[in-house]
Amino acid sequence: MKLRYWIWLLLAPTGWAQPISTLVEEALRNNREILAAQKNVEALRQRPAQASALPDPTLSLGWTSNGAPWPGAGLGVAPTSNIGVTVSQEVPAPGKRRLRGEIADKEAAAAFDEYLATRLKVVSRLKQTYHELHHAVVALAFVDRDRELLDNILRIAQARYAVGRGAQQDILRAETQLAIFAAERVRYEQERAACQIEIDALLNRPQGSPIEVPADIPVGPLPAPLEDLLAQACANSPLVARGRDVAQGDELEASLARKDYAPDYTVSGGYFNQGGMPPMWQARVDFRLPAYFWRKQRAAVNEREAGASQARHAYAETWVEIEAGIRDQYTVAEAARKLVGLYEKSVIPEARLAYESAMAGYENGRADFIALFTSFTSVVDYELAEHEEIMRYHIALVKLEELTGVEQK
């Protein structure tokens, strides 16, 4: 009987499987980390309009009196007595407001890139855990099936021992293996529970929600050549885009620091009522001079230029890490796919034939227990190793999705 048919028989009664796509949609709707990143983007998108706006104007109300401290004293009599209003507007040097708005735009763009990266990270964790859960469930099915087969072998060994045709050590060896299966079952149950806890947390579900997995997740061809994956990452990776936006924002910060060599100025105008005398008007421009530029503005420019250089290096390092990660996961997926093919086409079929032959020989007295037990444990080990490679292949594809920013079909 084929391995996948065995798995289907063992897993079918557990209920309807939940497709990974359905869980992904639920995570994108409900995951708290994603929702927090989304709100951060919404908040930062309000900054460009604020950063590029003029400073708030200043309205000044006051009086000048003669002979007494209250308003109006000496008004119309003393030429310096008046009641007036002044409006002042600070105006940054040309280009500063535009640069501040562009810097805030880059901060918002970087936050959006971070939001996309958060979505990819959460989905990647979800999919990896889903495949780990699937492996734990399948391994439990293997253990239950293999334990039944070993029980049958043990009964035969006990019958042979009862008539003096078998050794007691054969029975002990089989019982030891049954104990090993029991220990493995405990371990896989713990792994399954841990995966379900992680998935419930990622989906923001109440703990203990049922999660069903399909009986089989096939291994298909590699999604794309390596060079295509690298091109996808260059075009679509939000981490690459974030590094680029941060570097461009720091370049704009350096440009803004250079603008501080130009003076800001304040324009003001006032009206003063002098009672019976003619009103007085005032207009003025105040300049804030960068008189200490060699200590203040020059140091600020140097700081921002160093920050921009650091951001460029960080951006380049991000791409180096992503490229290395893609190459690494591609080799993992490629090797896992080849190993699955070898296990499925030659290693496991040949091991099963050896086990069936040893089983027939042992039942007929033509083979010893050691040959049967060795062939049986070989089938057990190879089937589990094959499914570990299946899990490794799918997890590598999931990591490639996170690195490239593109879902790998």
Contacts in CASP RR format, 6 or more apart in sequence:
PFRMAT RR
TARGET T0000
AUTHOR 0000-0000-0000
METHOD contacts of the structure
MODEL  1
MKLRYWIWLLLAPTGWAQPISTLVEEALRNNREILAAQKNVEALRQRPAQ
ASALPDPTLSLGWTSNGAPWPGAGLGVAPTSNIGVTVSQEVPAPGKRRLR
GEIADKEAAAAFDEYLATRLKVVSRLKQTYHELHHAVVALAFVDRDRELL
DNILRIAQARYAVGRGAQQDILRAETQLAIFAAERVRYEQERAACQIEID
ALLNRPQGSPIEVPADIPVGPLPAPLEDLLAQACANSPLVARGRDVAQGD
ELEASLARKDYAPDYTVSGGYFNQGGMPPMWQARVDFRLPAYFWRKQRAA
VNEREAGASQARHAYAETWVEIEAGIRDQYTVAEAARKLVGLYEKSVIPE
ARLAYESAMAGYENGRADFIALFTSFTSVVDYELAEHEEIMRYHIALVKL
EELTGVEQK
3 348 0 8 1.000
3 383 0 8 1.000
3 386 0 8 1.000
4 215 0 8 1.000
4 216 0 8 1.000
6 141 0 8 1.000
6 145 0 8 1.000
7 138 0 8 1.000
7 141 0 8 1.000
7 215 0 8 1.000
7 216 0 8 1.000
8 215 0 8 1.000
8 216 0 8 1.000
10 141 0 8 1.000
10 144 0 8 1.000
10 145 0 8 1.000
10 215 0 8 1.000
11 137 0 8 1.000
11 138 0 8 1.000
11 141 0 8 1.000
11 213 0 8 1.000
11 214 0 8 1.000
11 215 0 8 1.000
12 215 0 8 1.000
14 137 0 8 1.000
14 212 0 8 1.000
15 212 0 8 1.000
16 212 0 8 1.000
17 212 0 8 1.000
17 213 0 8 1.000
17 214 0 8 1.000
17 215 0 8 1.000
18 211 0 8 1.000
18 212 0 8 1.000
18 213 0 8 1.000
19 214 0 8 1.000
20 126 0 8 1.000
20 127 0 8 1.000
20 130 0 8 1.000
23 126 0 8 1.000
23 130 0 8 1.000
23 199 0 8 1.000
23 203 0 8 1.000
23 211 0 8 1.000
24 123 0 8 1.000
24 126 0 8 1.000
24 127 0 8 1.000
26 203 0 8 1.000
26 205 0 8 1.000
27 34 0 8 1.000
27 122 0 8 1.000
27 123 0 8 1.000
27 126 0 8 1.000
27 202 0 8 1.000
27 203 0 8 1.000
28 34 0 8 1.000
28 119 0 8 1.000
28 122 0 8 1.000
28 123 0 8 1.000
30 203 0 8 1.000
30 204 0 8 1.000
30 205 0 8 1.000
31 122 0 8 1.000
31 202 0 8 1.000
31 203 0 8 1.000
31 204 0 8 1.000
32 204 0 8 1.000
33 118 0 8 1.000
33 122 0 8 1.000
34 115 0 8 1.000
34 118 0 8 1.000
34 119 0 8 1.000
34 122 0 8 1.000
37 111 0 8 1.000
37 114 0 8 1.000
37 115 0 8 1.000
37 118 0 8 1.000
37 119 0 8 1.000
38 115 0 8 1.000
40 111 0 8 1.000
40 114 0 8 1.000
40 115 0 8 1.000
41 108 0 8 1.000
41 111 0 8 1.000
41 112 0 8 1.000
41 115 0 8 1.000
44 104 0 8 1.000
44 107 0 8 1.000
44 108 0 8 1.000
44 111 0 8 1.000
45 108 0 8 1.000
47 101 0 8 1.000
47 104 0 8 1.000
47 107 0 8 1.000
47 108 0 8 1.000
48 101 0 8 1.000
48 102 0 8 1.000
48 104 0 8 1.000
48 105 0 8 1.000
48 108 0 8 1.000
50 104 0 8 1.000
51 97 0 8 1.000
51 100 0 8 1.000
51 101 0 8 1.000
51 103 0 8 1.000
51 104 0 8 1.000
52 97 0 8 1.000
52 98 0 8 1.000
52 100 0 8 1.000
52 101 0 8 1.000
52 104 0 8 1.000
53 97 0 8 1.000
54 89 0 8 1.000
54 90 0 8 1.000
54 91 0 8 1.000
54 92 0 8 1.000
54 97 0 8 1.000
55 89 0 8 1.000
55 90 0 8 1.000
55 92 0 8 1.000
57 87 0 8 1.000
57 88 0 8 1.000
57 89 0 8 1.000
57 90 0 8 1.000
58 87 0 8 1.000
58 88 0 8 1.000
58 89 0 8 1.000
58 90 0 8 1.000
58 268 0 8 1.000
59 85 0 8 1.000
59 86 0 8 1.000
59 87 0 8 1.000
60 85 0 8 1.000
60 86 0 8 1.000
60 87 0 8 1.000
60 88 0 8 1.000
61 84 0 8 1.000
61 85 0 8 1.000
62 71 0 8 1.000
62 83 0 8 1.000
62 84 0 8 1.000
62 85 0 8 1.000
63 71 0 8 1.000
63 72 0 8 1.000
63 81 0 8 1.000
63 82 0 8 1.000
63 83 0 8 1.000
63 84 0 8 1.000
64 80 0 8 1.000
64 81 0 8 1.000
64 82 0 8 1.000
65 71 0 8 1.000
65 72 0 8 1.000
65 73 0 8 1.000
65 74 0 8 1.000
65 75 0 8 1.000
65 81 0 8 1.000
66 73 0 8 1.000
66 74 0 8 1.000
66 77 0 8 1.000
66 78 0 8 1.000
66 80 0 8 1.000
66 81 0 8 1.000
67 73 0 8 1.000
67 74 0 8 1.000
67 78 0 8 1.000
68 74 0 8 1.000
71 83 0 8 1.000
72 81 0 8 1.000
72 83 0 8 1.000
73 81 0 8 1.000
74 81 0 8 1.000
75 81 0 8 1.000
75 82 0 8 1.000
75 83 0 8 1.000
75 273 0 8 1.000
75 274 0 8 1.000
75 275 0 8 1.000
75 276 0 8 1.000
76 274 0 8 1.000
76 275 0 8 1.000
76 276 0 8 1.000
76 277 0 8 1.000
79 274 0 8 1.000
79 277 0 8 1.000
81 274 0 8 1.000
82 272 0 8 1.000
82 273 0 8 1.000
82 274 0 8 1.000
82 275 0 8 1.000
82 280 0 8 1.000
83 272 0 8 1.000
83 273 0 8 1.000
84 270 0 8 1.000
84 271 0 8 1.000
84 272 0 8 1.000
84 273 0 8 1.000
85 270 0 8 1.000
85 271 0 8 1.000
86 268 0 8 1.000
86 269 0 8 1.000
86 270 0 8 1.000
86 282 0 8 1.000
87 268 0 8 1.000
87 269 0 8 1.000
87 270 0 8 1.000
88 266 0 8 1.000
88 267 0 8 1.000
88 268 0 8 1.000
88 269 0 8 1.000
89 266 0 8 1.000
89 267 0 8 1.000
89 268 0 8 1.000
90 264 0 8 1.000
90 265 0 8 1.000
90 266 0 8 1.000
91 264 0 8 1.000
91 265 0 8 1.000
91 266 0 8 1.000
91 267 0 8 1.000
92 264 0 8 1.000
93 259 0 8 1.000
93 260 0 8 1.000
93 262 0 8 1.000
93 263 0 8 1.000
93 264 0 8 1.000
93 265 0 8 1.000
94 262 0 8 1.000
95 259 0 8 1.000
96 256 0 8 1.000
96 259 0 8 1.000
96 264 0 8 1.000
99 252 0 8 1.000
99 255 0 8 1.000
99 256 0 8 1.000
99 259 0 8 1.000
100 256 0 8 1.000
102 249 0 8 1.000
102 252 0 8 1.000
103 249 0 8 1.000
103 252 0 8 1.000
103 253 0 8 1.000
103 256 0 8 1.000
106 245 0 8 1.000
106 246 0 8 1.000
106 248 0 8 1.000
106 249 0 8 1.000
106 252 0 8 1.000
107 249 0 8 1.000
109 241 0 8 1.000
109 245 0 8 1.000
110 242 0 8 1.000
110 243 0 8 1.000
110 245 0 8 1.000
110 246 0 8 1.000
110 249 0 8 1.000
113 238 0 8 1.000
113 239 0 8 1.000
113 241 0 8 1.000
113 242 0 8 1.000
113 243 0 8 1.000
113 245 0 8 1.000
114 238 0 8 1.000
114 242 0 8 1.000
115 238 0 8 1.000
116 238 0 8 1.000
116 241 0 8 1.000
116 405 0 8 1.000
117 238 0 8 1.000
117 239 0 8 1.000
117 242 0 8 1.000
120 238 0 8 1.000
120 401 0 8 1.000
120 402 0 8 1.000
120 405 0 8 1.000
121 402 0 8 1.000
122 202 0 8 1.000
123 401 0 8 1.000
123 402 0 8 1.000
124 398 0 8 1.000
124 399 0 8 1.000
124 401 0 8 1.000
124 402 0 8 1.000
125 198 0 8 1.000
125 202 0 8 1.000
126 199 0 8 1.000
126 202 0 8 1.000
126 203 0 8 1.000
127 394 0 8 1.000
127 395 0 8 1.000
127 398 0 8 1.000
127 401 0 8 1.000
128 395 0 8 1.000
128 398 0 8 1.000
128 399 0 8 1.000
129 195 0 8 1.000
129 198 0 8 1.000
129 199 0 8 1.000
129 202 0 8 1.000
130 195 0 8 1.000
130 199 0 8 1.000
130 213 0 8 1.000
131 217 0 8 1.000
131 391 0 8 1.000
131 394 0 8 1.000
131 395 0 8 1.000
131 398 0 8 1.000
132 191 0 8 1.000
132 195 0 8 1.000
132 391 0 8 1.000
132 395 0 8 1.000
133 192 0 8 1.000
133 195 0 8 1.000
133 196 0 8 1.000
133 199 0 8 1.000
133 211 0 8 1.000
133 213 0 8 1.000
134 213 0 8 1.000
134 214 0 8 1.000
134 217 0 8 1.000
134 391 0 8 1.000
135 387 0 8 1.000
135 388 0 8 1.000
135 390 0 8 1.000
135 391 0 8 1.000
136 188 0 8 1.000
136 189 0 8 1.000
136 191 0 8 1.000
136 192 0 8 1.000
136 195 0 8 1.000
137 192 0 8 1.000
137 213 0 8 1.000
138 215 0 8 1.000
138 387 0 8 1.000
139 184 0 8 1.000
139 188 0 8 1.000
139 191 0 8 1.000
139 384 0 8 1.000
139 387 0 8 1.000
140 185 0 8 1.000
140 188 0 8 1.000
140 189 0 8 1.000
140 192 0 8 1.000
142 380 0 8 1.000
142 383 0 8 1.000
142 384 0 8 1.000
142 387 0 8 1.000
143 181 0 8 1.000
143 184 0 8 1.000
143 185 0 8 1.000
143 188 0 8 1.000
144 185 0 8 1.000
146 181 0 8 1.000
146 376 0 8 1.000
146 380 0 8 1.000
147 178 0 8 1.000
147 181 0 8 1.000
147 182 0 8 1.000
149 376 0 8 1.000
150 174 0 8 1.000
150 177 0 8 1.000
150 178 0 8 1.000
150 181 0 8 1.000
150 376 0 8 1.000
151 178 0 8 1.000
153 174 0 8 1.000
153 359 0 8 1.000
153 362 0 8 1.000
153 372 0 8 1.000
153 373 0 8 1.000
153 376 0 8 1.000
154 171 0 8 1.000
154 174 0 8 1.000
154 175 0 8 1.000
154 178 0 8 1.000
156 362 0 8 1.000
156 363 0 8 1.000
157 166 0 8 1.000
157 170 0 8 1.000
157 171 0 8 1.000
157 174 0 8 1.000
157 369 0 8 1.000
158 171 0 8 1.000
160 166 0 8 1.000
160 170 0 8 1.000
161 167 0 8 1.000
161 168 0 8 1.000
161 170 0 8 1.000
161 171 0 8 1.000
165 365 0 8 1.000
166 369 0 8 1.000
167 369 0 8 1.000
170 369 0 8 1.000
170 373 0 8 1.000
173 369 0 8 1.000
173 373 0 8 1.000
174 373 0 8 1.000
177 373 0 8 1.000
177 377 0 8 1.000
196 208 0 8 1.000
196 209 0 8 1.000
196 211 0 8 1.000
197 207 0 8 1.000
197 208 0 8 1.000
199 205 0 8 1.000
199 211 0 8 1.000
200 206 0 8 1.000
200 207 0 8 1.000
200 208 0 8 1.000
200 209 0 8 1.000
200 211 0 8 1.000
201 207 0 8 1.000
203 209 0 8 1.000
217 390 0 8 1.000
217 394 0 8 1.000
219 336 0 8 1.000
219 337 0 8 1.000
219 340 0 8 1.000
219 341 0 8 1.000
219 390 0 8 1.000
219 393 0 8 1.000
219 394 0 8 1.000
220 337 0 8 1.000
221 337 0 8 1.000
222 330 0 8 1.000
222 333 0 8 1.000
222 334 0 8 1.000
222 337 0 8 1.000
223 229 0 8 1.000
223 397 0 8 1.000
223 400 0 8 1.000
223 408 0 8 1.000
223 409 0 8 1.000
224 232 0 8 1.000
224 408 0 8 1.000
226 326 0 8 1.000
226 327 0 8 1.000
226 330 0 8 1.000
229 326 0 8 1.000
229 330 0 8 1.000
229 400 0 8 1.000
229 403 0 8 1.000
229 404 0 8 1.000
230 323 0 8 1.000
230 326 0 8 1.000
232 404 0 8 1.000
232 405 0 8 1.000
232 406 0 8 1.000
233 240 0 8 1.000
233 322 0 8 1.000
233 323 0 8 1.000
233 326 0 8 1.000
233 403 0 8 1.000
233 404 0 8 1.000
233 405 0 8 1.000
234 240 0 8 1.000
234 319 0 8 1.000
236 404 0 8 1.000
236 405 0 8 1.000
236 406 0 8 1.000
237 322 0 8 1.000
237 403 0 8 1.000
237 404 0 8 1.000
237 405 0 8 1.000
238 405 0 8 1.000
239 318 0 8 1.000
239 322 0 8 1.000
240 315 0 8 1.000
240 318 0 8 1.000
240 319 0 8 1.000
240 322 0 8 1.000
242 318 0 8 1.000
243 311 0 8 1.000
243 314 0 8 1.000
243 315 0 8 1.000
243 318 0 8 1.000
244 315 0 8 1.000
246 311 0 8 1.000
246 314 0 8 1.000
246 315 0 8 1.000
247 308 0 8 1.000
247 311 0 8 1.000
247 312 0 8 1.000
247 314 0 8 1.000
247 315 0 8 1.000
249 308 0 8 1.000
249 311 0 8 1.000
250 304 0 8 1.000
250 307 0 8 1.000
250 308 0 8 1.000
250 310 0 8 1.000
250 311 0 8 1.000
251 308 0 8 1.000
251 311 0 8 1.000
253 304 0 8 1.000
253 307 0 8 1.000
253 308 0 8 1.000
254 301 0 8 1.000
254 304 0 8 1.000
254 305 0 8 1.000
254 307 0 8 1.000
254 308 0 8 1.000
256 304 0 8 1.000
257 297 0 8 1.000
257 300 0 8 1.000
257 301 0 8 1.000
257 303 0 8 1.000
257 304 0 8 1.000
257 305 0 8 1.000
258 301 0 8 1.000
260 290 0 8 1.000
260 296 0 8 1.000
260 297 0 8 1.000
260 300 0 8 1.000
260 301 0 8 1.000
261 290 0 8 1.000
261 293 0 8 1.000
261 297 0 8 1.000
262 290 0 8 1.000
263 287 0 8 1.000
263 288 0 8 1.000
263 289 0 8 1.000
263 290 0 8 1.000
264 287 0 8 1.000
264 288 0 8 1.000
265 285 0 8 1.000
265 286 0 8 1.000
265 287 0 8 1.000
265 288 0 8 1.000
266 285 0 8 1.000
266 286 0 8 1.000
266 288 0 8 1.000
267 284 0 8 1.000
267 285 0 8 1.000
268 282 0 8 1.000
268 283 0 8 1.000
268 284 0 8 1.000
268 285 0 8 1.000
268 286 0 8 1.000
269 281 0 8 1.000
269 282 0 8 1.000
269 283 0 8 1.000
269 284 0 8 1.000
270 281 0 8 1.000
270 282 0 8 1.000
270 283 0 8 1.000
271 279 0 8 1.000
271 280 0 8 1.000
271 281 0 8 1.000
271 282 0 8 1.000
272 279 0 8 1.000
272 280 0 8 1.000
272 281 0 8 1.000
272 282 0 8 1.000
273 279 0 8 1.000
274 280 0 8 1.000
290 296 0 8 1.000
290 297 0 8 1.000
322 403 0 8 1.000
325 399 0 8 1.000
325 403 0 8 1.000
326 400 0 8 1.000
326 403 0 8 1.000
326 404 0 8 1.000
329 396 0 8 1.000
329 397 0 8 1.000
329 399 0 8 1.000
329 400 0 8 1.000
329 403 0 8 1.000
330 396 0 8 1.000
330 400 0 8 1.000
332 392 0 8 1.000
332 393 0 8 1.000
332 396 0 8 1.000
333 393 0 8 1.000
333 396 0 8 1.000
333 397 0 8 1.000
333 400 0 8 1.000
336 389 0 8 1.000
336 390 0 8 1.000
336 392 0 8 1.000
336 393 0 8 1.000
336 396 0 8 1.000
337 393 0 8 1.000
339 386 0 8 1.000
339 389 0 8 1.000
340 386 0 8 1.000
340 389 0 8 1.000
340 390 0 8 1.000
340 393 0 8 1.000
343 382 0 8 1.000
343 383 0 8 1.000
343 385 0 8 1.000
343 386 0 8 1.000
343 389 0 8 1.000
344 386 0 8 1.000
347 382 0 8 1.000
347 386 0 8 1.000
348 379 0 8 1.000
348 382 0 8 1.000
348 383 0 8 1.000
348 386 0 8 1.000
351 375 0 8 1.000
351 378 0 8 1.000
351 379 0 8 1.000
351 382 0 8 1.000
352 379 0 8 1.000
354 375 0 8 1.000
354 378 0 8 1.000
355 372 0 8 1.000
355 375 0 8 1.000
355 376 0 8 1.000
355 378 0 8 1.000
355 379 0 8 1.000
357 367 0 8 1.000
357 375 0 8 1.000
358 367 0 8 1.000
358 371 0 8 1.000
358 372 0 8 1.000
358 374 0 8 1.000
358 375 0 8 1.000
358 376 0 8 1.000
359 372 0 8 1.000
359 375 0 8 1.000
359 376 0 8 1.000
360 367 0 8 1.000
361 367 0 8 1.000
361 372 0 8 1.000
362 368 0 8 1.000
362 369 0 8 1.000
362 371 0 8 1.000
362 372 0 8 1.000
397 408 0 8 1.000
400 408 0 8 1.000
401 407 0 8 1.000
401 408 0 8 1.000
END
